[in-house]
Amino acid sequence: MTRLNRTVRTGAPVPRSSTDSSGPDNERDTMSTELAEPLGGQVVVFSLAGKEFALPIARVQEIIRYAKPRSVSSGVSWVRGVINLRGRIVPVCDLAARLGEVGQGDGESKIVIIESSSDIAGVIVDEVSEVLTFDDNQVDPLPASGLNLFRAVAKLDDRLIVILDPERMLAGITGAQIEQAAGAPVLQLDLLEQSFDLLAPRGEELVERFYEILFERAPAAEPLFAQTDMKRQKAMLLGALVLVRNSLRDLDGLVPKLEAMGARHVAYGALPDHYPVVGEALLAALAELAGEAWTDDLEAAWTEAYGLVSSVMLAGAARAGLAAAA
């Protein structure tokens, strides 16, 4: 989860854009947001190749840890591929390549999920640092141009922060286009339900073995549970697994519950790095109890399902952090 340090300057938050085009005075260039959003307001500041950039906070949906996108043939050189965000295919753009810069492009990077008028997309940045609020008199507009991704420049002491325009950045890139090229991953619902129902009578044994494997593989995780009633904890985990199993065909209803769970886990000391370890322990416990019934197809189905669950929980944790910072 990315936590942002908040620095406050006077000024109002950036409102959501309006697309009213009822008359010639209200016509707006679809490649620009200047007429829809004031230049001042709250922005999320991030670094790229040693320079500071920002996006209006109203356009930032969430911030997630970098995960290597799955490569697709998009026809756009700076689209690095796609990620699965809670079951939705999201294109990921290499912002450094888009701007002609050289970013880190490694595991320390972040992906900022932003929205344009047409869709959402992720952009790779080196690090997200803070949320700032600017007065209009601290921000100088830049000329609108389809080739110019810069919307304005904000001045803060000896810093110059370039505010980017999401519409121009993502022009011509939509998730639907990329999804068609990539092919959306589909949860194997029948396999997941059948395998869970097979193991359900041994649910208590499953969660018991899960924690044994977790503490064997990640001893550093055990102290996190030092003050925890483990009997209650195991019952809660089993309840969460049952919830997921019963909600596989209603992901829209499941997502808010998982996001809330992710936000709560921040207070428990859970970090993004813990999620892959937990997933490995869970799959190992499932495989051990299933025995010969565990197949490559089952492992693939559970891996995809856990990836979806963990991405939603991490998104909930990141959104809680972003809300707290703002």
LOSE-784873 format. One record per residue (C-alpha): chain; x, y, z. Coordinates in Angstrom, 3 decimals, padded with zeros to 6 digits, m for minus. Example, Ala and Ser with C-alpha at 12.3 -4.5 7.8 and 13.67 -1.06 7.14 Angstrom:
# LOSE-784873
[rec 'A', [012.300, m004.500, 007.800]]
[rec 'A', [013.670, m001.060, 007.140]]
This chain:
# LOSE-784873
[rec 'A', [000.000, 000.000, 000.000]]
[rec 'A', [001.231, 003.487, m000.784]]
[rec 'A', [000.968, 006.034, 002.006]]
[rec 'A', [001.072, 009.693, 001.018]]
[rec 'A', [002.403, 012.540, 003.130]]
[rec 'A', [m000.008, 015.396, 003.004]]
[rec 'A', [001.108, 018.997, 002.471]]
[rec 'A', [m001.756, 021.460, 002.499]]
[rec 'A', [m002.067, 024.652, 000.527]]
[rec 'A', [m005.290, 026.618, 000.531]]
[rec 'A', [m007.677, 025.921, m002.310]]
[rec 'A', [m010.700, 023.785, m003.177]]
[rec 'A', [m010.570, 020.130, m004.239]]
[rec 'A', [m010.778, 019.444, m007.968]]
[rec 'A', [m014.382, 018.587, m008.931]]
[rec 'A', [m015.288, 015.807, m011.319]]
[rec 'A', [m015.390, 016.935, m014.900]]
[rec 'A', [m018.546, 017.922, m016.738]]
[rec 'A', [m019.190, 016.864, m020.319]]
[rec 'A', [m022.027, 019.319, m021.055]]
[rec 'A', [m021.867, 020.296, m024.722]]
[rec 'A', [m025.290, 021.892, m025.112]]
[rec 'A', [m024.067, 024.908, m027.035]]
[rec 'A', [m021.083, 026.333, m028.903]]
[rec 'A', [m019.839, 028.118, m025.784]]
[rec 'A', [m019.681, 024.780, m024.015]]
[rec 'A', [m017.899, 022.794, m026.699]]
[rec 'A', [m014.793, 021.181, m025.308]]
[rec 'A', [m011.746, 019.684, m026.916]]
[rec 'A', [m011.923, 015.957, m026.128]]
[rec 'A', [m008.145, 015.955, m025.857]]
[rec 'A', [m008.155, 018.475, m023.001]]
[rec 'A', [m009.657, 018.966, m019.550]]
[rec 'A', [m008.908, 022.660, m019.095]]
[rec 'A', [m012.511, 023.753, m019.572]]
[rec 'A', [m013.859, 021.098, m017.220]]
[rec 'A', [m011.524, 021.336, m014.250]]
[rec 'A', [m009.899, 024.361, m012.601]]
[rec 'A', [m006.124, 024.304, m012.611]]
[rec 'A', [m005.859, 024.682, m008.849]]
[rec 'A', [m006.910, 022.029, m006.359]]
[rec 'A', [m005.643, 018.708, m005.072]]
[rec 'A', [m003.128, 016.666, m007.019]]
[rec 'A', [m001.258, 013.411, m006.450]]
[rec 'A', [002.476, 014.014, m006.877]]
[rec 'A', [004.829, 011.341, m008.178]]
[rec 'A', [008.383, 011.096, m009.446]]
[rec 'A', [009.665, 009.854, m012.767]]
[rec 'A', [013.300, 009.907, m013.850]]
[rec 'A', [014.121, 012.376, m011.059]]
[rec 'A', [011.400, 014.838, m012.057]]
[rec 'A', [008.121, 015.645, m010.333]]
[rec 'A', [004.784, 015.250, m012.048]]
[rec 'A', [001.205, 015.252, m010.800]]
[rec 'A', [m002.324, 014.237, m011.715]]
[rec 'A', [m005.608, 015.724, m010.442]]
[rec 'A', [m006.669, 013.620, m007.481]]
[rec 'A', [m010.195, 013.421, m008.888]]
[rec 'A', [m008.741, 011.344, m011.739]]
[rec 'A', [m006.692, 008.984, m009.544]]
[rec 'A', [m008.680, 005.857, m008.737]]
[rec 'A', [m006.023, 004.006, m006.762]]
[rec 'A', [m002.288, 003.273, m006.485]]
[rec 'A', [m000.979, m000.274, m006.573]]
[rec 'A', [002.397, m001.948, m006.303]]
[rec 'A', [004.077, m002.628, m009.620]]
[rec 'A', [003.310, m005.991, m011.171]]
[rec 'A', [004.692, m006.933, m014.551]]
[rec 'A', [001.894, m006.512, m017.111]]
[rec 'A', [000.975, m009.380, m019.395]]
[rec 'A', [002.257, m008.549, m022.865]]
[rec 'A', [m000.267, m007.968, m025.634]]
[rec 'A', [m000.116, m006.798, m029.232]]
[rec 'A', [m001.718, m003.394, m028.764]]
[rec 'A', [m000.131, m001.557, m031.665]]
[rec 'A', [000.946, 001.227, m029.272]]
[rec 'A', [004.636, 001.201, m028.383]]
[rec 'A', [004.242, 002.646, m024.896]]
[rec 'A', [001.506, 000.233, m023.782]]
[rec 'A', [003.412, m002.395, m021.806]]
[rec 'A', [000.530, m004.844, m021.512]]
[rec 'A', [m002.431, m005.483, m019.244]]
[rec 'A', [m003.140, m006.366, m015.626]]
[rec 'A', [m006.158, m008.034, m014.104]]
[rec 'A', [m007.714, m005.530, m011.696]]
[rec 'A', [m010.535, m007.285, m009.835]]
[rec 'A', [m011.506, m009.199, m012.949]]
[rec 'A', [m011.206, m006.229, m015.277]]
[rec 'A', [m008.575, m005.948, m017.980]]
[rec 'A', [m006.670, m002.675, m017.533]]
[rec 'A', [m004.045, m001.448, m020.000]]
[rec 'A', [m000.763, m000.351, m018.432]]
[rec 'A', [001.191, 002.497, m020.008]]
[rec 'A', [004.897, 003.193, m019.677]]
[rec 'A', [004.695, 006.871, m018.784]]
[rec 'A', [008.450, 007.315, m019.062]]
[rec 'A', [008.373, 006.103, m022.663]]
[rec 'A', [005.317, 008.279, m023.323]]
[rec 'A', [007.212, 011.350, m022.073]]
[rec 'A', [010.577, 010.411, m023.531]]
[rec 'A', [012.100, 009.865, m020.089]]
[rec 'A', [013.863, 006.887, m018.501]]
[rec 'A', [012.035, 005.522, m015.456]]
[rec 'A', [013.062, 002.761, m013.057]]
[rec 'A', [010.673, 000.201, m014.500]]
[rec 'A', [011.394, m002.289, m011.707]]
[rec 'A', [009.768, m003.837, m008.663]]
[rec 'A', [010.061, m000.581, m006.694]]
[rec 'A', [007.784, 001.233, m009.144]]
[rec 'A', [004.076, 001.898, m008.686]]
[rec 'A', [001.125, 001.760, m011.036]]
[rec 'A', [m001.278, 004.684, m010.750]]
[rec 'A', [m004.772, 003.748, m011.918]]
[rec 'A', [m006.323, 006.815, m013.506]]
[rec 'A', [m009.529, 007.517, m015.340]]
[rec 'A', [m010.157, 009.471, m018.492]]
[rec 'A', [m013.538, 010.256, m020.021]]
[rec 'A', [m013.473, 006.963, m021.932]]
[rec 'A', [m011.956, 004.366, m019.600]]
[rec 'A', [m009.372, 003.629, m016.909]]
[rec 'A', [m005.713, 002.727, m017.392]]
[rec 'A', [m002.593, 002.272, m015.308]]
[rec 'A', [000.560, 004.347, m015.703]]
[rec 'A', [003.938, 003.219, m014.374]]
[rec 'A', [005.749, 005.752, m012.165]]
[rec 'A', [008.882, 005.521, m010.044]]
[rec 'A', [007.307, 006.552, m006.727]]
[rec 'A', [004.219, 008.314, m005.391]]
[rec 'A', [005.169, 010.898, m002.785]]
[rec 'A', [002.323, 013.099, m001.546]]
[rec 'A', [m000.967, 014.887, m002.040]]
[rec 'A', [m000.737, 018.671, m002.496]]
[rec 'A', [m003.342, 021.383, m002.802]]
[rec 'A', [m002.600, 024.415, m004.957]]
[rec 'A', [m004.248, 027.800, m005.300]]
[rec 'A', [m005.014, 028.863, m008.844]]
[rec 'A', [m002.323, 031.548, m008.569]]
[rec 'A', [000.290, 028.848, m007.944]]
[rec 'A', [m000.473, 027.136, m011.241]]
[rec 'A', [000.374, 028.346, m014.761]]
[rec 'A', [m001.587, 026.781, m017.645]]
[rec 'A', [000.177, 025.363, m020.679]]
[rec 'A', [m001.130, 025.586, m024.265]]
[rec 'A', [m003.571, 022.821, m025.185]]
[rec 'A', [m002.264, 020.481, m027.858]]
[rec 'A', [m002.876, 016.892, m028.763]]
[rec 'A', [000.892, 016.351, m028.711]]
[rec 'A', [001.409, 018.083, m025.380]]
[rec 'A', [000.604, 015.907, m022.370]]
[rec 'A', [001.287, 018.755, m019.938]]
[rec 'A', [m001.693, 020.652, m018.588]]
[rec 'A', [m000.039, 023.108, m016.236]]
[rec 'A', [003.017, 023.822, m014.115]]
[rec 'A', [002.647, 024.298, m010.364]]
[rec 'A', [005.152, 026.375, m008.403]]
[rec 'A', [005.920, 025.493, m004.789]]
[rec 'A', [008.936, 027.141, m003.180]]
[rec 'A', [011.850, 026.005, m005.370]]
[rec 'A', [009.902, 023.110, m006.926]]
[rec 'A', [008.269, 022.950, m010.338]]
[rec 'A', [005.650, 020.221, m010.618]]
[rec 'A', [004.240, 019.420, m014.048]]
[rec 'A', [000.526, 018.558, m013.955]]
[rec 'A', [m000.396, 016.044, m016.650]]
[rec 'A', [m003.620, 015.824, m018.633]]
[rec 'A', [m005.187, 012.332, m018.363]]
[rec 'A', [m007.269, 012.822, m021.510]]
[rec 'A', [m004.269, 013.508, m023.713]]
[rec 'A', [m002.144, 010.862, m021.991]]
[rec 'A', [m004.620, 008.074, m022.703]]
[rec 'A', [m006.018, 009.257, m026.026]]
[rec 'A', [m006.817, 006.257, m028.212]]
[rec 'A', [m006.191, 003.725, m025.441]]
[rec 'A', [m009.219, 001.961, m023.995]]
[rec 'A', [m009.551, m001.168, m021.937]]
[rec 'A', [m012.057, m002.589, m024.412]]
[rec 'A', [m009.528, m002.391, m027.233]]
[rec 'A', [m006.775, m003.970, m025.158]]
[rec 'A', [m009.130, m006.590, m023.720]]
[rec 'A', [m010.060, m007.684, m027.215]]
[rec 'A', [m006.392, m008.092, m028.062]]
[rec 'A', [m005.473, m009.769, m024.796]]
[rec 'A', [m008.441, m011.963, m024.084]]
[rec 'A', [m009.844, m011.536, m020.575]]
[rec 'A', [m008.835, m014.146, m018.033]]
[rec 'A', [m011.882, m016.050, m016.802]]
[rec 'A', [m012.255, m017.602, m013.367]]
[rec 'A', [m012.870, m021.334, m013.536]]
[rec 'A', [m015.994, m021.151, m011.403]]
[rec 'A', [m017.060, m024.791, m011.645]]
[rec 'A', [m013.577, m026.034, m010.705]]
[rec 'A', [m013.313, m023.626, m007.783]]
[rec 'A', [m016.730, m024.481, m006.395]]
[rec 'A', [m016.341, m028.233, m006.801]]
[rec 'A', [m012.885, m028.339, m005.233]]
[rec 'A', [m013.891, m026.143, m002.287]]
[rec 'A', [m017.004, m028.224, m001.657]]
[rec 'A', [m014.803, m031.332, m001.692]]
[rec 'A', [m012.601, m029.878, 001.056]]
[rec 'A', [m015.319, m028.045, 003.017]]
[rec 'A', [m015.885, m030.917, 005.492]]
[rec 'A', [m012.187, m030.593, 006.387]]
[rec 'A', [m012.318, m026.809, 006.650]]
[rec 'A', [m010.888, m026.602, 010.164]]
[rec 'A', [m008.034, m028.909, 009.182]]
[rec 'A', [m007.412, m026.760, 006.101]]
[rec 'A', [m006.976, m023.497, 008.004]]
[rec 'A', [m004.924, m025.253, 010.699]]
[rec 'A', [m002.537, m026.566, 008.079]]
[rec 'A', [m002.481, m023.193, 006.318]]
[rec 'A', [m001.122, m021.418, 009.399]]
[rec 'A', [001.408, m024.172, 010.024]]
[rec 'A', [002.748, m023.814, 006.476]]
[rec 'A', [002.644, m020.016, 006.659]]
[rec 'A', [004.729, m019.876, 009.841]]
[rec 'A', [007.138, m022.507, 008.490]]
[rec 'A', [007.751, m020.563, 005.276]]
[rec 'A', [007.569, m017.067, 006.726]]
[rec 'A', [008.640, m017.097, 010.403]]
[rec 'A', [008.591, m013.290, 010.431]]
[rec 'A', [004.812, m013.410, 010.026]]
[rec 'A', [004.195, m015.296, 013.262]]
[rec 'A', [004.840, m012.316, 015.594]]
[rec 'A', [001.993, m010.466, 013.839]]
[rec 'A', [m000.356, m012.956, 015.506]]
[rec 'A', [001.239, m012.812, 018.959]]
[rec 'A', [m001.725, m010.970, 020.485]]
[rec 'A', [m004.318, m012.777, 018.381]]
[rec 'A', [m006.861, m015.354, 019.509]]
[rec 'A', [m005.835, m017.972, 016.947]]
[rec 'A', [m008.991, m020.038, 017.383]]
[rec 'A', [m011.047, m016.999, 016.435]]
[rec 'A', [m008.578, m016.080, 013.683]]
[rec 'A', [m008.879, m019.509, 012.075]]
[rec 'A', [m012.662, m019.326, 012.247]]
[rec 'A', [m012.552, m015.907, 010.560]]
[rec 'A', [m010.298, m017.208, 007.791]]
[rec 'A', [m012.596, m020.162, 007.165]]
[rec 'A', [m015.539, m017.763, 007.088]]
[rec 'A', [m013.732, m015.587, 004.544]]
[rec 'A', [m013.082, m018.613, 002.321]]
[rec 'A', [m016.740, m019.602, 002.526]]
[rec 'A', [m017.737, m016.036, 001.659]]
[rec 'A', [m015.552, m016.066, m001.444]]
[rec 'A', [m016.833, m019.498, m002.509]]
[rec 'A', [m020.466, m018.395, m002.154]]
[rec 'A', [m019.854, m015.099, m003.984]]
[rec 'A', [m017.890, m016.321, m007.004]]
[rec 'A', [m020.876, m015.709, m009.261]]
[rec 'A', [m021.559, m012.297, m007.766]]
[rec 'A', [m018.209, m010.499, m007.933]]
[rec 'A', [m019.859, m007.067, m007.885]]
[rec 'A', [m021.257, m007.862, m004.449]]
[rec 'A', [m018.009, m009.429, m003.249]]
[rec 'A', [m015.647, m006.597, m004.216]]
[rec 'A', [m016.751, m004.048, m001.544]]
[rec 'A', [m016.417, m006.692, 001.177]]
[rec 'A', [m012.901, m007.616, 000.072]]
[rec 'A', [m011.889, m003.955, m000.200]]
[rec 'A', [m013.093, m003.376, 003.371]]
[rec 'A', [m011.175, m006.463, 004.478]]
[rec 'A', [m008.010, m005.131, 002.836]]
[rec 'A', [m008.412, m001.779, 004.570]]
[rec 'A', [m008.804, m003.513, 007.954]]
[rec 'A', [m005.683, m005.618, 007.385]]
[rec 'A', [m003.571, m002.474, 007.254]]
[rec 'A', [m004.287, m001.969, 010.946]]
[rec 'A', [m003.230, m005.574, 011.576]]
[rec 'A', [000.201, m004.818, 010.138]]
[rec 'A', [m000.339, m006.543, 006.784]]
[rec 'A', [001.943, m005.322, 004.002]]
[rec 'A', [001.710, m005.874, 000.238]]
[rec 'A', [004.724, m008.210, 000.424]]
[rec 'A', [002.762, m010.534, 002.720]]
[rec 'A', [000.086, m011.332, 000.148]]
[rec 'A', [002.165, m013.565, m002.177]]
[rec 'A', [003.454, m015.560, 000.817]]
[rec 'A', [m000.084, m016.054, 002.118]]
[rec 'A', [m001.187, m017.199, m001.330]]
[rec 'A', [001.602, m019.752, m001.566]]
[rec 'A', [000.736, m021.148, 001.876]]
[rec 'A', [m002.963, m021.370, 001.030]]
[rec 'A', [m002.350, m023.207, m002.235]]
[rec 'A', [000.078, m025.554, m000.519]]
[rec 'A', [m002.515, m026.388, 002.155]]
[rec 'A', [m005.219, m026.936, m000.468]]
[rec 'A', [m002.965, m029.193, m002.507]]
[rec 'A', [m001.917, m031.209, 000.545]]
[rec 'A', [m005.467, m031.877, 001.674]]
[rec 'A', [m006.783, m032.556, m001.838]]
[rec 'A', [m004.050, m035.123, m002.449]]
[rec 'A', [m004.367, m036.904, m005.797]]
[rec 'A', [m007.444, m034.830, m006.633]]
[rec 'A', [m005.213, m031.738, m006.934]]
[rec 'A', [m004.424, m031.113, m010.605]]
[rec 'A', [m002.600, m028.503, m012.650]]
[rec 'A', [m005.981, m027.112, m013.708]]
[rec 'A', [m007.041, m026.757, m010.073]]
[rec 'A', [m003.802, m025.016, m009.165]]
[rec 'A', [m004.222, m022.597, m012.069]]
[rec 'A', [m007.850, m021.905, m011.090]]
[rec 'A', [m006.978, m021.218, m007.436]]
[rec 'A', [m003.941, m019.129, m008.393]]
[rec 'A', [m006.131, m016.922, m010.606]]
[rec 'A', [m008.794, m016.667, m007.897]]
[rec 'A', [m006.309, m015.752, m005.170]]
[rec 'A', [m004.727, m013.182, m007.471]]
[rec 'A', [m008.124, m011.560, m007.912]]
[rec 'A', [m008.900, m011.597, m004.171]]
[rec 'A', [m005.507, m010.182, m003.185]]
[rec 'A', [m005.652, m007.439, m005.832]]
[rec 'A', [m009.039, m006.300, m004.511]]
[rec 'A', [m007.840, m006.320, m000.900]]
[rec 'A', [m004.682, m004.398, m001.819]]
[rec 'A', [m006.796, m001.890, m003.709]]
[rec 'A', [m008.944, m001.418, m000.611]]
[rec 'A', [m005.838, m000.878, 001.496]]
[rec 'A', [m004.388, 001.615, m000.990]]
[rec 'A', [m007.676, 003.495, m001.287]]
[rec 'A', [m007.910, 003.776, 002.495]]
[rec 'A', [m004.396, 005.220, 002.560]]
[rec 'A', [m005.202, 007.668, m000.222]]
[rec 'A', [m008.384, 008.795, 001.559]]
[rec 'A', [m006.477, 009.297, 004.802]]
[rec 'A', [m003.803, 011.351, 003.030]]
[rec 'A', [m006.369, 013.583, 001.332]]
